[in-house]
Amino acid sequence: MRLLTLISTLFLTGSVFGQQLVATISKNRAKIGEPLTLKYTVKTRSNDTIVFFEKYGEIPIRTYGGGQLTTDGVSAEIYTDFNNSTSKIPTGKKWEGTYEVMIWDSGTFIIPGPEIIINDATFRYKDLKVYVDFSAKQKGIDIYDIRENYAELPEEENVFVRWVKRNWWILAIVVVAAAGLIWFINKRKPKEPVKVVKAMSLKERTLMAIDALEGERLWEQDKLKEHFIELSYIMRSYLTARYNIAILEKTTFQTKKLLLQKGLHEDTVDTIGRILSHSDMVKFAKSSPDEMSILKISTLARQIVAETSPLEFDNYE
């Protein structure tokens, strides 16, 4: 969903030593509705934590034309479930995620690179470019290379062009003088101090994600299940990054056990279990809470983030 993009953007931090990100597409030219494979891989150290925010249903793409990018609601349809795997390599481990998509419009499109979190640091894959048309490319012929035959007629050279050719040295002197004047003016300007933008902490990013989710009020749009799926994902992503444990695919019972092993207080772990269990009950259509209960669960989630986050200082660098 679109909100997952927002969530992944909020988790932006620095770089991780040794990470290698590669994005590929099975074809850079295709017919409308032809299956395309998007593959994203990353090589990291064996003990690195990896969190990838997958898309569901469709991937918004941008149209490329005339050297400019435009956004006009075009999307790549995801027609199979997202698949990912992790394997060992001599330098550590390799993670690989794959989408199978179709594009139902013609033109040149840019598929934005997704974001991935490695050890609480956010990275972005490169964008992928693909040309889609009604028919396949003919061997040896580029569609954009087809031209009509015509006879070129010599154009009459105008007065300005003749003057420039005869007096080019005057223009050269003017350009050099202008460049020198601009350099002199810029040199005299006082340099503005460099503004240091402090990166948002894990706590701030998580609380902002919870606020954004609550602000969408999905339960009023008959999307109660989606609301709790995303709330569960936010909490599991936070705990994964905070305690360096992989719990995105763990059950609520397994998650509580791992958190107790990390030394969390039993009351705190029980509250986390309540949030995740509540989400599980809604996801499997075993519960349909009212708005007051939904907001209470969000408040508990904020409380857990505040309690388990390290102390922050305004002058800390």
Secondary structure, DSSP 8 states (H G I E B T S, - for coil): -HHHHHHHHHT-----TT-EEEEEES-SEEETT--EEEEEEEEE-TT--EEE----SEEE-EEEETTEEE--S-EEEE-S--EEEEEEETTEEEEEEEEEEEE-S-EEEEE---EEEETTEEEE---EEEEEESS---TT--GGG-------------HHHHHHHHSHHHHHHHHHHHHHHHHHHHHHS------------HHHHHHHHHHHHHHH-GGGGT-HHHHHHHHHHHHHHHHHHHHT---TTS-HHHHHHHHHHTT--HHHHHHHHHHHHHHHHHHTTS----HHHHHHHHHHHHHHHHHHS----TT--
